[in-house]
Amino acid sequence: METSWTKGYSKKRRVLITVLDKMIAQDLLKTLSAVLSVLVVIIVSQSFIRILDKAIQGRVSNETLLSILGLKTIIASVTFLPAAIFMTILMVLGRMYRDQEMSAIFSAGGGPGALYRAVFLMVFPLSILATGLSMYVAPWAESQMTQLMHQDEESSDLRGIGAGKFTEYSQGDLVLYVERIDADNRMHDVFVQNRQHGKIDIINAESGRMADLQDGSYMILEHGESIQGQPGTINYVIEQFAEYAVRLDIKETAVNFAREAIAVDVLLSSKLIIDIAELQRRFSIPAGIMLLSFIAVPLAQISPRGGVYGNMLVGFLIYFSYGNFVRVSHSWVVKETIPLWVGGFGVNTILLLIGVVLLARLYGWRWLVIKARKMVSK
């Protein structure tokens, strides 16, 4: 019996993305969106309360509140993305261990490599995205928020006008009192004391409104009386007017940008240690995502009775220790207590060693040596 193989033998190609990869990656993405949303809402709410307090004091306008809230959300999302991914991996893989899904995977021939493949299918693109966010988007959001806050600080005196209270301008040379302000921001029963060149101008008007002209901001008073004179003399001029304009001087100050708001191009061209330390801090976000994910896979292995959050406490301790070490390392680099290379690689190296120890605790040092030799031989 003869058989003719017209096409010959064909080697089956390995599927690029397996069913297991899709299942774990989709579960990780769903959990990550929930965890990151909770973290961002908590952090932004705390900082937004302080901004609301400034808005009540008139230092921040109501129009910029939503813009500042959006920028704060962007900054918080970038900052806490490593923590959210770390917690997500612990929660998802921990649940799979508890529900005996991992036992089924290991029985089917899956191992640590399959888990790392599925996890980093999501983590690697996110780390690339985090690099762009931490290097470009977060500094842009910081600079925009600084400019908005500065503009509002400069014009805070104008928003400080309120019914039933005195407001000072030009270091006390201009004093304003308004009895009532209607819904159209039109002022009624206005009193103004204006001191210029040793003379005082007392103005009473039935109504007034604010107007932004080409050379500055003015208060336009309508239907009132002006009394001008010099204190200590009896020479006064009394005038009746239908419309009277009083200029309001707005304080002008320089914008002070923090290091977090400086563009990455400026930092790359700078040789200052403080700028290099800021670059290291921004790079720690994508590096933290990769290294914390590397640790989370062996850390998530728990006993069936341990619950979903069996190793969450250890995970919190590792993350907060890592975050504190990053901040301390950044401070030491700025103060030149440690070399630059230690600040850039020291904390990340420690985190990598922790991951290796966790893998060795689960699978043994011999398994690690065999895997390392296979990787080197390739």
Beta strands, then each sheet from edge to edge (+ up, - down):
strand 1: 166-169
strand 2: 174-181
strand 3: 187-196
strand 4: 199-213
strand 5: 216-229
strand 6: 236-248
sheet 1: 1+ 2- 3+ 4- 5+ 6-
end
